[in-house]
Amino acid sequence: MYAQGYPLSRSPWTVPGALDLINDLANRYPDMAVGAGTVLDDELARQSIEAGARFLTSPGFIPEVVAYAKKNRSWCCREL
């Protein structure tokens, strides 16, 4: 999708190697909005943002994930 002009990607934590994928995409394509999905707690939120995720998604409202995203100037939304 990046090659077609959609600079957006989300890697869910349910995928093996998600952290490495987030880090690789964020470093390889600095203009891409790389996100982490299925973020279930503030520890996964921390790891995601430190790896380069610019946004987080969760399967529902998880207050500590939203708080961590806000504190770190990121954003969070519910997965569809």
mmCIF file of the N, C-alpha and C atoms, coordinates in Angstrom:
data_MODEL
# 
_entry.id   MODEL 
# 
loop_
_atom_site.group_PDB 
_atom_site.id 
_atom_site.type_symbol 
_atom_site.label_atom_id 
_atom_site.label_alt_id 
_atom_site.label_comp_id 
_atom_site.label_asym_id 
_atom_site.label_entity_id 
_atom_site.label_seq_id 
_atom_site.pdbx_PDB_ins_code 
_atom_site.Cartn_x 
_atom_site.Cartn_y 
_atom_site.Cartn_z 
_atom_site.occupancy 
_atom_site.B_iso_or_equiv 
_atom_site.pdbx_formal_charge 
_atom_site.auth_seq_id 
_atom_site.auth_comp_id 
_atom_site.auth_asym_id 
_atom_site.auth_atom_id 
_atom_site.pdbx_PDB_model_num 
ATOM 1   N N  . MET A 1 1  ? 0.803   -1.180  0.000  1.00 0.00 ? 1  MET A N  1 
ATOM 2   C CA . MET A 1 1  ? 0.000   0.000   0.000  1.00 0.00 ? 1  MET A CA 1 
ATOM 3   C C  . MET A 1 1  ? 0.857   1.258   0.000  1.00 0.00 ? 1  MET A C  1 
ATOM 4   N N  . TYR A 1 2  ? 2.017   1.190   0.622  1.00 0.00 ? 2  TYR A N  1 
ATOM 5   C CA . TYR A 1 2  ? 2.901   2.352   0.676  1.00 0.00 ? 2  TYR A CA 1 
ATOM 6   C C  . TYR A 1 2  ? 3.272   2.812   -0.727 1.00 0.00 ? 2  TYR A C  1 
ATOM 7   N N  . ALA A 1 3  ? 3.590   1.863   -1.594 1.00 0.00 ? 3  ALA A N  1 
ATOM 8   C CA . ALA A 1 3  ? 3.978   2.202   -2.969 1.00 0.00 ? 3  ALA A CA 1 
ATOM 9   C C  . ALA A 1 3  ? 2.833   2.851   -3.743 1.00 0.00 ? 3  ALA A C  1 
ATOM 10  N N  . GLN A 1 4  ? 1.585   2.591   -3.342 1.00 0.00 ? 4  GLN A N  1 
ATOM 11  C CA . GLN A 1 4  ? 0.427   3.187   -4.005 1.00 0.00 ? 4  GLN A CA 1 
ATOM 12  C C  . GLN A 1 4  ? 0.023   4.523   -3.385 1.00 0.00 ? 4  GLN A C  1 
ATOM 13  N N  . GLY A 1 5  ? 0.806   5.016   -2.432 1.00 0.00 ? 5  GLY A N  1 
ATOM 14  C CA . GLY A 1 5  ? 0.525   6.321   -1.855 1.00 0.00 ? 5  GLY A CA 1 
ATOM 15  C C  . GLY A 1 5  ? -0.246  6.317   -0.548 1.00 0.00 ? 5  GLY A C  1 
ATOM 16  N N  . TYR A 1 6  ? -0.356  5.175   0.096  1.00 0.00 ? 6  TYR A N  1 
ATOM 17  C CA . TYR A 1 6  ? -1.034  5.086   1.397  1.00 0.00 ? 6  TYR A CA 1 
ATOM 18  C C  . TYR A 1 6  ? 0.014   4.872   2.486  1.00 0.00 ? 6  TYR A C  1 
ATOM 19  N N  . PRO A 1 7  ? 0.543   5.953   3.050  1.00 0.00 ? 7  PRO A N  1 
ATOM 20  C CA . PRO A 1 7  ? 1.621   5.817   4.034  1.00 0.00 ? 7  PRO A CA 1 
ATOM 21  C C  . PRO A 1 7  ? 1.111   5.473   5.432  1.00 0.00 ? 7  PRO A C  1 
ATOM 22  N N  . LEU A 1 8  ? 0.434   4.327   5.526  1.00 0.00 ? 8  LEU A N  1 
ATOM 23  C CA . LEU A 1 8  ? -0.157  3.912   6.785  1.00 0.00 ? 8  LEU A CA 1 
ATOM 24  C C  . LEU A 1 8  ? -0.040  2.399   6.921  1.00 0.00 ? 8  LEU A C  1 
ATOM 25  N N  . SER A 1 9  ? 0.361   1.946   8.103  1.00 0.00 ? 9  SER A N  1 
ATOM 26  C CA . SER A 1 9  ? 0.464   0.514   8.349  1.00 0.00 ? 9  SER A CA 1 
ATOM 27  C C  . SER A 1 9  ? 0.196   0.245   9.819  1.00 0.00 ? 9  SER A C  1 
ATOM 28  N N  . ARG A 1 10 ? -0.453  -0.878  10.108 1.00 0.00 ? 10 ARG A N  1 
ATOM 29  C CA . ARG A 1 10 ? -0.700  -1.278  11.496 1.00 0.00 ? 10 ARG A CA 1 
ATOM 30  C C  . ARG A 1 10 ? -0.325  -2.746  11.636 1.00 0.00 ? 10 ARG A C  1 
ATOM 31  N N  . SER A 1 11 ? 0.490   -3.017  12.624 1.00 0.00 ? 11 SER A N  1 
ATOM 32  C CA . SER A 1 11 ? 0.892   -4.388  12.900 1.00 0.00 ? 11 SER A CA 1 
ATOM 33  C C  . SER A 1 11 ? 0.311   -4.808  14.241 1.00 0.00 ? 11 SER A C  1 
ATOM 34  N N  . PRO A 1 12 ? -0.582  -5.803  14.257 1.00 0.00 ? 12 PRO A N  1 
ATOM 35  C CA . PRO A 1 12 ? -1.150  -6.238  15.538 1.00 0.00 ? 12 PRO A CA 1 
ATOM 36  C C  . PRO A 1 12 ? -0.159  -7.070  16.339 1.00 0.00 ? 12 PRO A C  1 
ATOM 37  N N  . TRP A 1 13 ? -0.267  -6.962  17.651 1.00 0.00 ? 13 TRP A N  1 
ATOM 38  C CA . TRP A 1 13 ? 0.601   -7.734  18.536 1.00 0.00 ? 13 TRP A CA 1 
ATOM 39  C C  . TRP A 1 13 ? 0.340   -9.230  18.438 1.00 0.00 ? 13 TRP A C  1 
ATOM 40  N N  . THR A 1 14 ? -0.732  -9.628  17.794 1.00 0.00 ? 14 THR A N  1 
ATOM 41  C CA . THR A 1 14 ? -1.020  -11.051 17.625 1.00 0.00 ? 14 THR A CA 1 
ATOM 42  C C  . THR A 1 14 ? -0.155  -11.687 16.548 1.00 0.00 ? 14 THR A C  1 
ATOM 43  N N  . VAL A 1 15 ? 0.565   -10.878 15.777 1.00 0.00 ? 15 VAL A N  1 
ATOM 44  C CA . VAL A 1 15 ? 1.466   -11.378 14.736 1.00 0.00 ? 15 VAL A CA 1 
ATOM 45  C C  . VAL A 1 15 ? 2.833   -11.651 15.359 1.00 0.00 ? 15 VAL A C  1 
ATOM 46  N N  . PRO A 1 16 ? 3.387   -12.842 15.174 1.00 0.00 ? 16 PRO A N  1 
ATOM 47  C CA . PRO A 1 16 ? 4.734   -13.108 15.701 1.00 0.00 ? 16 PRO A CA 1 
ATOM 48  C C  . PRO A 1 16 ? 5.741   -12.103 15.135 1.00 0.00 ? 16 PRO A C  1 
ATOM 49  N N  . GLY A 1 17 ? 6.571   -11.554 15.999 1.00 0.00 ? 17 GLY A N  1 
ATOM 50  C CA . GLY A 1 17 ? 7.583   -10.598 15.563 1.00 0.00 ? 17 GLY A CA 1 
ATOM 51  C C  . GLY A 1 17 ? 7.044   -9.195  15.340 1.00 0.00 ? 17 GLY A C  1 
ATOM 52  N N  . ALA A 1 18 ? 5.887   -8.877  15.919 1.00 0.00 ? 18 ALA A N  1 
ATOM 53  C CA . ALA A 1 18 ? 5.252   -7.576  15.707 1.00 0.00 ? 18 ALA A CA 1 
ATOM 54  C C  . ALA A 1 18 ? 6.166   -6.413  16.093 1.00 0.00 ? 18 ALA A C  1 
ATOM 55  N N  . LEU A 1 19 ? 6.847   -6.529  17.204 1.00 0.00 ? 19 LEU A N  1 
ATOM 56  C CA . LEU A 1 19 ? 7.712   -5.439  17.656 1.00 0.00 ? 19 LEU A CA 1 
ATOM 57  C C  . LEU A 1 19 ? 8.820   -5.159  16.649 1.00 0.00 ? 19 LEU A C  1 
ATOM 58  N N  . ASP A 1 20 ? 9.450   -6.207  16.133 1.00 0.00 ? 20 ASP A N  1 
ATOM 59  C CA . ASP A 1 20 ? 10.499  -6.023  15.131 1.00 0.00 ? 20 ASP A CA 1 
ATOM 60  C C  . ASP A 1 20 ? 9.936   -5.427  13.852 1.00 0.00 ? 20 ASP A C  1 
ATOM 61  N N  . LEU A 1 21 ? 8.730   -5.842  13.462 1.00 0.00 ? 21 LEU A N  1 
ATOM 62  C CA . LEU A 1 21 ? 8.098   -5.307  12.264 1.00 0.00 ? 21 LEU A CA 1 
ATOM 63  C C  . LEU A 1 21 ? 7.793   -3.819  12.418 1.00 0.00 ? 21 LEU A C  1 
ATOM 64  N N  . ILE A 1 22 ? 7.251   -3.430  13.569 1.00 0.00 ? 22 ILE A N  1 
ATOM 65  C CA . ILE A 1 22 ? 6.965   -2.016  13.828 1.00 0.00 ? 22 ILE A CA 1 
ATOM 66  C C  . ILE A 1 22 ? 8.250   -1.206  13.743 1.00 0.00 ? 22 ILE A C  1 
ATOM 67  N N  . ASN A 1 23 ? 9.282   -1.688  14.407 1.00 0.00 ? 23 ASN A N  1 
ATOM 68  C CA . ASN A 1 23 ? 10.568  -0.996  14.409 1.00 0.00 ? 23 ASN A CA 1 
ATOM 69  C C  . ASN A 1 23 ? 11.145  -0.885  13.007 1.00 0.00 ? 23 ASN A C  1 
ATOM 70  N N  . ASP A 1 24 ? 11.109  -1.970  12.248 1.00 0.00 ? 24 ASP A N  1 
ATOM 71  C CA . ASP A 1 24 ? 11.653  -1.979  10.893 1.00 0.00 ? 24 ASP A CA 1 
ATOM 72  C C  . ASP A 1 24 ? 10.903  -0.996  9.988  1.00 0.00 ? 24 ASP A C  1 
ATOM 73  N N  . LEU A 1 25 ? 9.586   -1.031  10.025 1.00 0.00 ? 25 LEU A N  1 
ATOM 74  C CA . LEU A 1 25 ? 8.797   -0.133  9.174  1.00 0.00 ? 25 LEU A CA 1 
ATOM 75  C C  . LEU A 1 25 ? 9.023   1.325   9.558  1.00 0.00 ? 25 LEU A C  1 
ATOM 76  N N  . ALA A 1 26 ? 9.043   1.616   10.857 1.00 0.00 ? 26 ALA A N  1 
ATOM 77  C CA . ALA A 1 26 ? 9.240   2.988   11.318 1.00 0.00 ? 26 ALA A CA 1 
ATOM 78  C C  . ALA A 1 26 ? 10.598  3.532   10.890 1.00 0.00 ? 26 ALA A C  1 
ATOM 79  N N  . ASN A 1 27 ? 11.619  2.694   10.908 1.00 0.00 ? 27 ASN A N  1 
ATOM 80  C CA . ASN A 1 27 ? 12.954  3.139   10.513 1.00 0.00 ? 27 ASN A CA 1 
ATOM 81  C C  . ASN A 1 27 ? 13.132  3.191   8.998  1.00 0.00 ? 27 ASN A C  1 
ATOM 82  N N  . ARG A 1 28 ? 12.562  2.241   8.309  1.00 0.00 ? 28 ARG A N  1 
ATOM 83  C CA . ARG A 1 28 ? 12.710  2.170   6.860  1.00 0.00 ? 28 ARG A CA 1 
ATOM 84  C C  . ARG A 1 28 ? 11.887  3.232   6.128  1.00 0.00 ? 28 ARG A C  1 
ATOM 85  N N  . TYR A 1 29 ? 10.713  3.549   6.673  1.00 0.00 ? 29 TYR A N  1 
ATOM 86  C CA . TYR A 1 29 ? 9.802   4.510   6.045  1.00 0.00 ? 29 TYR A CA 1 
ATOM 87  C C  . TYR A 1 29 ? 9.418   5.589   7.068  1.00 0.00 ? 29 TYR A C  1 
ATOM 88  N N  . PRO A 1 30 ? 10.286  6.555   7.309  1.00 0.00 ? 30 PRO A N  1 
ATOM 89  C CA . PRO A 1 30 ? 10.013  7.550   8.350  1.00 0.00 ? 30 PRO A CA 1 
ATOM 90  C C  . PRO A 1 30 ? 8.779   8.412   8.097  1.00 0.00 ? 30 PRO A C  1 
ATOM 91  N N  . ASP A 1 31 ? 8.314   8.481   6.857  1.00 0.00 ? 31 ASP A N  1 
ATOM 92  C CA . ASP A 1 31 ? 7.110   9.265   6.571  1.00 0.00 ? 31 ASP A CA 1 
ATOM 93  C C  . ASP A 1 31 ? 5.839   8.424   6.669  1.00 0.00 ? 31 ASP A C  1 
ATOM 94  N N  . MET A 1 32 ? 5.969   7.145   6.999  1.00 0.00 ? 32 MET A N  1 
ATOM 95  C CA . MET A 1 32 ? 4.811   6.269   7.151  1.00 0.00 ? 32 MET A CA 1 
ATOM 96  C C  . MET A 1 32 ? 4.277   6.349   8.581  1.00 0.00 ? 32 MET A C  1 
ATOM 97  N N  . ALA A 1 33 ? 2.973   6.407   8.718  1.00 0.00 ? 33 ALA A N  1 
ATOM 98  C CA . ALA A 1 33 ? 2.344   6.343   10.036 1.00 0.00 ? 33 ALA A CA 1 
ATOM 99  C C  . ALA A 1 33 ? 2.205   4.867   10.408 1.00 0.00 ? 33 ALA A C  1 
ATOM 100 N N  . VAL A 1 34 ? 3.144   4.395   11.206 1.00 0.00 ? 34 VAL A N  1 
ATOM 101 C CA . VAL A 1 34 ? 3.164   2.994   11.621 1.00 0.00 ? 34 VAL A CA 1 
ATOM 102 C C  . VAL A 1 34 ? 2.421   2.885   12.956 1.00 0.00 ? 34 VAL A C  1 
ATOM 103 N N  . GLY A 1 35 ? 1.533   1.912   13.024 1.00 0.00 ? 35 GLY A N  1 
ATOM 104 C CA . GLY A 1 35 ? 0.766   1.724   14.247 1.00 0.00 ? 35 GLY A CA 1 
ATOM 105 C C  . GLY A 1 35 ? 0.888   0.320   14.792 1.00 0.00 ? 35 GLY A C  1 
ATOM 106 N N  . ALA A 1 36 ? 0.506   0.180   16.051 1.00 0.00 ? 36 ALA A N  1 
ATOM 107 C CA . ALA A 1 36 ? 0.488   -1.121  16.714 1.00 0.00 ? 36 ALA A CA 1 
ATOM 108 C C  . ALA A 1 36 ? -0.954  -1.457  17.057 1.00 0.00 ? 36 ALA A C  1 
ATOM 109 N N  . GLY A 1 37 ? -1.337  -2.688  16.795 1.00 0.00 ? 37 GLY A N  1 
ATOM 110 C CA . GLY A 1 37 ? -2.703  -3.108  17.067 1.00 0.00 ? 37 GLY A CA 1 
ATOM 111 C C  . GLY A 1 37 ? -2.783  -4.150  18.167 1.00 0.00 ? 37 GLY A C  1 
ATOM 112 N N  . THR A 1 38 ? -3.978  -4.349  18.669 1.00 0.00 ? 38 THR A N  1 
ATOM 113 C CA . THR A 1 38 ? -4.269  -5.274  19.751 1.00 0.00 ? 38 THR A CA 1 
ATOM 114 C C  . THR A 1 38 ? -3.382  -4.963  20.966 1.00 0.00 ? 38 THR A C  1 
ATOM 115 N N  . VAL A 1 39 ? -3.289  -3.676  21.278 1.00 0.00 ? 39 VAL A N  1 
ATOM 116 C CA . VAL A 1 39 ? -2.525  -3.218  22.432 1.00 0.00 ? 39 VAL A CA 1 
ATOM 117 C C  . VAL A 1 39 ? -3.436  -3.349  23.650 1.00 0.00 ? 39 VAL A C  1 
ATOM 118 N N  . LEU A 1 40 ? -3.059  -4.238  24.561 1.00 0.00 ? 40 LEU A N  1 
ATOM 119 C CA . LEU A 1 40 ? -3.938  -4.607  25.670 1.00 0.00 ? 40 LEU A CA 1 
ATOM 120 C C  . LEU A 1 40 ? -3.587  -3.982  27.016 1.00 0.00 ? 40 LEU A C  1 
ATOM 121 N N  . ASP A 1 41 ? -2.390  -3.387  27.128 1.00 0.00 ? 41 ASP A N  1 
ATOM 122 C CA . ASP A 1 41 ? -2.011  -2.778  28.401 1.00 0.00 ? 41 ASP A CA 1 
ATOM 123 C C  . ASP A 1 41 ? -0.953  -1.712  28.166 1.00 0.00 ? 41 ASP A C  1 
ATOM 124 N N  . ASP A 1 42 ? -0.594  -0.999  29.248 1.00 0.00 ? 42 ASP A N  1 
ATOM 125 C CA . ASP A 1 42 ? 0.361   0.087   29.096 1.00 0.00 ? 42 ASP A CA 1 
ATOM 126 C C  . ASP A 1 42 ? 1.771   -0.395  28.768 1.00 0.00 ? 42 ASP A C  1 
ATOM 127 N N  . GLU A 1 43 ? 2.112   -1.625  29.115 1.00 0.00 ? 43 GLU A N  1 
ATOM 128 C CA . GLU A 1 43 ? 3.431   -2.163  28.766 1.00 0.00 ? 43 GLU A CA 1 
ATOM 129 C C  . GLU A 1 43 ? 3.547   -2.375  27.253 1.00 0.00 ? 43 GLU A C  1 
ATOM 130 N N  . LEU A 1 44 ? 2.514   -2.937  26.637 1.00 0.00 ? 44 LEU A N  1 
ATOM 131 C CA . LEU A 1 44 ? 2.535   -3.073  25.174 1.00 0.00 ? 44 LEU A CA 1 
ATOM 132 C C  . LEU A 1 44 ? 2.505   -1.705  24.503 1.00 0.00 ? 44 LEU A C  1 
ATOM 133 N N  . ALA A 1 45 ? 1.796   -0.765  25.108 1.00 0.00 ? 45 ALA A N  1 
ATOM 134 C CA . ALA A 1 45 ? 1.776   0.602   24.567 1.00 0.00 ? 45 ALA A CA 1 
ATOM 135 C C  . ALA A 1 45 ? 3.176   1.195   24.604 1.00 0.00 ? 45 ALA A C  1 
ATOM 136 N N  . ARG A 1 46 ? 3.865   1.029   25.725 1.00 0.00 ? 46 ARG A N  1 
ATOM 137 C CA . ARG A 1 46 ? 5.232   1.549   25.863 1.00 0.00 ? 46 ARG A CA 1 
ATOM 138 C C  . ARG A 1 46 ? 6.162   0.932   24.823 1.00 0.00 ? 46 ARG A C  1 
ATOM 139 N N  . GLN A 1 47 ? 6.129   -0.393  24.717 1.00 0.00 ? 47 GLN A N  1 
ATOM 140 C CA . GLN A 1 47 ? 6.994   -1.076  23.756 1.00 0.00 ? 47 GLN A CA 1 
ATOM 141 C C  . GLN A 1 47 ? 6.697   -0.629  22.323 1.00 0.00 ? 47 GLN A C  1 
ATOM 142 N N  . SER A 1 48 ? 5.420   -0.463  22.021 1.00 0.00 ? 48 SER A N  1 
ATOM 143 C CA . SER A 1 48 ? 5.015   -0.060  20.677 1.00 0.00 ? 48 SER A CA 1 
ATOM 144 C C  . SER A 1 48 ? 5.552   1.322   20.321 1.00 0.00 ? 48 SER A C  1 
ATOM 145 N N  . ILE A 1 49 ? 5.334   2.278   21.217 1.00 0.00 ? 49 ILE A N  1 
ATOM 146 C CA . ILE A 1 49 ? 5.770   3.643   20.950 1.00 0.00 ? 49 ILE A CA 1 
ATOM 147 C C  . ILE A 1 49 ? 7.280   3.740   20.912 1.00 0.00 ? 49 ILE A C  1 
ATOM 148 N N  . GLU A 1 50 ? 7.963   3.030   21.808 1.00 0.00 ? 50 GLU A N  1 
ATOM 149 C CA . GLU A 1 50 ? 9.437   3.038   21.782 1.00 0.00 ? 50 GLU A CA 1 
ATOM 150 C C  . GLU A 1 50 ? 9.977   2.421   20.494 1.00 0.00 ? 50 GLU A C  1 
ATOM 151 N N  . ALA A 1 51 ? 9.236   1.481   19.907 1.00 0.00 ? 51 ALA A N  1 
ATOM 152 C CA . ALA A 1 51 ? 9.663   0.846   18.653 1.00 0.00 ? 51 ALA A CA 1 
ATOM 153 C C  . ALA A 1 51 ? 9.376   1.730   17.443 1.00 0.00 ? 51 ALA A C  1 
ATOM 154 N N  . GLY A 1 52 ? 8.568   2.780   17.631 1.00 0.00 ? 52 GLY A N  1 
ATOM 155 C CA . GLY A 1 52 ? 8.297   3.689   16.532 1.00 0.00 ? 52 GLY A CA 1 
ATOM 156 C C  . GLY A 1 52 ? 6.843   3.820   16.125 1.00 0.00 ? 52 GLY A C  1 
ATOM 157 N N  . ALA A 1 53 ? 5.935   3.156   16.834 1.00 0.00 ? 53 ALA A N  1 
ATOM 158 C CA . ALA A 1 53 ? 4.511   3.277   16.503 1.00 0.00 ? 53 ALA A CA 1 
ATOM 159 C C  . ALA A 1 53 ? 4.055   4.703   16.773 1.00 0.00 ? 53 ALA A C  1 
ATOM 160 N N  . ARG A 1 54 ? 3.271   5.237   15.840 1.00 0.00 ? 54 ARG A N  1 
ATOM 161 C CA . ARG A 1 54 ? 2.734   6.586   15.995 1.00 0.00 ? 54 ARG A CA 1 
ATOM 162 C C  . ARG A 1 54 ? 1.282   6.570   16.440 1.00 0.00 ? 54 ARG A C  1 
ATOM 163 N N  . PHE A 1 55 ? 0.659   5.398   16.403 1.00 0.00 ? 55 PHE A N  1 
ATOM 164 C CA . PHE A 1 55 ? -0.698  5.267   16.913 1.00 0.00 ? 55 PHE A CA 1 
ATOM 165 C C  . PHE A 1 55 ? -0.904  3.849   17.421 1.00 0.00 ? 55 PHE A C  1 
ATOM 166 N N  . LEU A 1 56 ? -1.915  3.692   18.267 1.00 0.00 ? 56 LEU A N  1 
ATOM 167 C CA . LEU A 1 56 ? -2.232  2.404   18.881 1.00 0.00 ? 56 LEU A CA 1 
ATOM 168 C C  . LEU A 1 56 ? -3.699  2.085   18.639 1.00 0.00 ? 56 LEU A C  1 
ATOM 169 N N  . THR A 1 57 ? -4.016  0.802   18.496 1.00 0.00 ? 57 THR A N  1 
ATOM 170 C CA . THR A 1 57 ? -5.411  0.378   18.448 1.00 0.00 ? 57 THR A CA 1 
ATOM 171 C C  . THR A 1 57 ? -5.601  -0.740  19.478 1.00 0.00 ? 57 THR A C  1 
ATOM 172 N N  . SER A 1 58 ? -6.806  -0.780  20.022 1.00 0.00 ? 58 SER A N  1 
ATOM 173 C CA . SER A 1 58 ? -7.165  -1.791  21.013 1.00 0.00 ? 58 SER A CA 1 
ATOM 174 C C  . SER A 1 58 ? -8.539  -2.350  20.682 1.00 0.00 ? 58 SER A C  1 
ATOM 175 N N  . PRO A 1 59 ? -8.825  -3.569  21.137 1.00 0.00 ? 59 PRO A N  1 
ATOM 176 C CA . PRO A 1 59 ? -10.125 -4.172  20.834 1.00 0.00 ? 59 PRO A CA 1 
ATOM 177 C C  . PRO A 1 59 ? -11.279 -3.540  21.613 1.00 0.00 ? 59 PRO A C  1 
ATOM 178 N N  . GLY A 1 60 ? -10.988 -2.666  22.533 1.00 0.00 ? 60 GLY A N  1 
ATOM 179 C CA . GLY A 1 60 ? -12.005 -1.978  23.313 1.00 0.00 ? 60 GLY A CA 1 
ATOM 180 C C  . GLY A 1 60 ? -11.366 -0.812  24.040 1.00 0.00 ? 60 GLY A C  1 
ATOM 181 N N  . PHE A 1 61 ? -12.126 -0.150  24.891 1.00 0.00 ? 61 PHE A N  1 
ATOM 182 C CA . PHE A 1 61 ? -11.587 0.966   25.667 1.00 0.00 ? 61 PHE A CA 1 
ATOM 183 C C  . PHE A 1 61 ? -10.769 0.424   26.821 1.00 0.00 ? 61 PHE A C  1 
ATOM 184 N N  . ILE A 1 62 ? -9.461  0.690   26.781 1.00 0.00 ? 62 ILE A N  1 
ATOM 185 C CA . ILE A 1 62 ? -8.553  0.257   27.839 1.00 0.00 ? 62 ILE A CA 1 
ATOM 186 C C  . ILE A 1 62 ? -7.910  1.531   28.392 1.00 0.00 ? 62 ILE A C  1 
ATOM 187 N N  . PRO A 1 63 ? -8.389  1.998   29.536 1.00 0.00 ? 63 PRO A N  1 
ATOM 188 C CA . PRO A 1 63 ? -7.963  3.301   30.057 1.00 0.00 ? 63 PRO A CA 1 
ATOM 189 C C  . PRO A 1 63 ? -6.450  3.503   30.135 1.00 0.00 ? 63 PRO A C  1 
ATOM 190 N N  . GLU A 1 64 ? -5.701  2.481   30.566 1.00 0.00 ? 64 GLU A N  1 
ATOM 191 C CA . GLU A 1 64 ? -4.246  2.681   30.694 1.00 0.00 ? 64 GLU A CA 1 
ATOM 192 C C  . GLU A 1 64 ? -3.556  2.818   29.349 1.00 0.00 ? 64 GLU A C  1 
ATOM 193 N N  . VAL A 1 65 ? -4.102  2.209   28.305 1.00 0.00 ? 65 VAL A N  1 
ATOM 194 C CA . VAL A 1 65 ? -3.534  2.359   26.960 1.00 0.00 ? 65 VAL A CA 1 
ATOM 195 C C  . VAL A 1 65 ? -3.804  3.774   26.446 1.00 0.00 ? 65 VAL A C  1 
ATOM 196 N N  . VAL A 1 66 ? -5.021  4.242   26.632 1.00 0.00 ? 66 VAL A N  1 
ATOM 197 C CA . VAL A 1 66 ? -5.375  5.603   26.217 1.00 0.00 ? 66 VAL A CA 1 
ATOM 198 C C  . VAL A 1 66 ? -4.525  6.623   26.974 1.00 0.00 ? 66 VAL A C  1 
ATOM 199 N N  . ALA A 1 67 ? -4.368  6.437   28.276 1.00 0.00 ? 67 ALA A N  1 
ATOM 200 C CA . ALA A 1 67 ? -3.564  7.356   29.090 1.00 0.00 ? 67 ALA A CA 1 
ATOM 201 C C  . ALA A 1 67 ? -2.110  7.361   28.640 1.00 0.00 ? 67 ALA A C  1 
ATOM 202 N N  . TYR A 1 68 ? -1.559  6.194   28.353 1.00 0.00 ? 68 TYR A N  1 
ATOM 203 C CA . TYR A 1 68 ? -0.168  6.133   27.917 1.00 0.00 ? 68 TYR A CA 1 
ATOM 204 C C  . TYR A 1 68 ? 0.005   6.826   26.561 1.00 0.00 ? 68 TYR A C  1 
ATOM 205 N N  . ALA A 1 69 ? -0.929  6.585   25.652 1.00 0.00 ? 69 ALA A N  1 
ATOM 206 C CA . ALA A 1 69 ? -0.854  7.227   24.341 1.00 0.00 ? 69 ALA A CA 1 
ATOM 207 C C  . ALA A 1 69 ? -0.915  8.745   24.489 1.00 0.00 ? 69 ALA A C  1 
ATOM 208 N N  . LYS A 1 70 ? -1.840  9.221   25.285 1.00 0.00 ? 70 LYS A N  1 
ATOM 209 C CA . LYS A 1 70 ? -1.984  10.672  25.485 1.00 0.00 ? 70 LYS A CA 1 
ATOM 210 C C  . LYS A 1 70 ? -0.731  11.266  26.113 1.00 0.00 ? 70 LYS A C  1 
ATOM 211 N N  . LYS A 1 71 ? -0.199  10.601  27.121 1.00 0.00 ? 71 LYS A N  1 
ATOM 212 C CA . LYS A 1 71 ? 1.006   11.070  27.810 1.00 0.00 ? 71 LYS A CA 1 
ATOM 213 C C  . LYS A 1 71 ? 2.196   11.165  26.855 1.00 0.00 ? 71 LYS A C  1 
ATOM 214 N N  . ASN A 1 72 ? 2.207   10.302  25.849 1.00 0.00 ? 72 ASN A N  1 
ATOM 215 C CA . ASN A 1 72 ? 3.332   10.254  24.915 1.00 0.00 ? 72 ASN A CA 1 
ATOM 216 C C  . ASN A 1 72 ? 3.004   10.872  23.556 1.00 0.00 ? 72 ASN A C  1 
ATOM 217 N N  . ARG A 1 73 ? 1.995   11.719  23.544 1.00 0.00 ? 73 ARG A N  1 
ATOM 218 C CA . ARG A 1 73 ? 1.614   12.475  22.339 1.00 0.00 ? 73 ARG A CA 1 
ATOM 219 C C  . ARG A 1 73 ? 1.340   11.584  21.143 1.00 0.00 ? 73 ARG A C  1 
ATOM 220 N N  . SER A 1 74 ? 0.714   10.475  21.407 1.00 0.00 ? 74 SER A N  1 
ATOM 221 C CA . SER A 1 74 ? 0.272   9.548   20.378 1.00 0.00 ? 74 SER A CA 1 
ATOM 222 C C  . SER A 1 74 ? -1.245  9.534   20.426 1.00 0.00 ? 74 SER A C  1 
ATOM 223 N N  . TRP A 1 75 ? -1.851  8.688   19.645 1.00 0.00 ? 75 TRP A N  1 
ATOM 224 C CA . TRP A 1 75 ? -3.305  8.560   19.731 1.00 0.00 ? 75 TRP A CA 1 
ATOM 225 C C  . TRP A 1 75 ? -3.686  7.106   19.714 1.00 0.00 ? 75 TRP A C  1 
ATOM 226 N N  . CYS A 1 76 ? -4.897  6.851   20.153 1.00 0.00 ? 76 CYS A N  1 
ATOM 227 C CA . CYS A 1 76 ? -5.383  5.484   20.311 1.00 0.00 ? 76 CYS A CA 1 
ATOM 228 C C  . CYS A 1 76 ? -6.827  5.426   19.857 1.00 0.00 ? 76 CYS A C  1 
ATOM 229 N N  . CYS A 1 77 ? -7.190  4.338   19.209 1.00 0.00 ? 77 CYS A N  1 
ATOM 230 C CA . CYS A 1 77 ? -8.585  4.158   18.807 1.00 0.00 ? 77 CYS A CA 1 
ATOM 231 C C  . CYS A 1 77 ? -8.961  2.681   18.916 1.00 0.00 ? 77 CYS A C  1 
ATOM 232 N N  . ARG A 1 78 ? -10.251 2.437   18.849 1.00 0.00 ? 78 ARG A N  1 
ATOM 233 C CA . ARG A 1 78 ? -10.774 1.077   18.935 1.00 0.00 ? 78 ARG A CA 1 
ATOM 234 C C  . ARG A 1 78 ? -10.601 0.374   17.603 1.00 0.00 ? 78 ARG A C  1 
ATOM 235 N N  . GLU A 1 79 ? -10.213 -0.891  17.670 1.00 0.00 ? 79 GLU A N  1 
ATOM 236 C CA . GLU A 1 79 ? -10.118 -1.697  16.453 1.00 0.00 ? 79 GLU A CA 1 
ATOM 237 C C  . GLU A 1 79 ? -11.509 -2.011  15.933 1.00 0.00 ? 79 GLU A C  1 
ATOM 238 N N  . LEU A 1 80 ? -11.645 -2.037  14.637 1.00 0.00 ? 80 LEU A N  1 
ATOM 239 C CA . LEU A 1 80 ? -12.942 -2.381  14.029 1.00 0.00 ? 80 LEU A CA 1 
ATOM 240 C C  . LEU A 1 80 ? -12.946 -3.803  13.569 1.00 0.00 ? 80 LEU A C  1 
# 
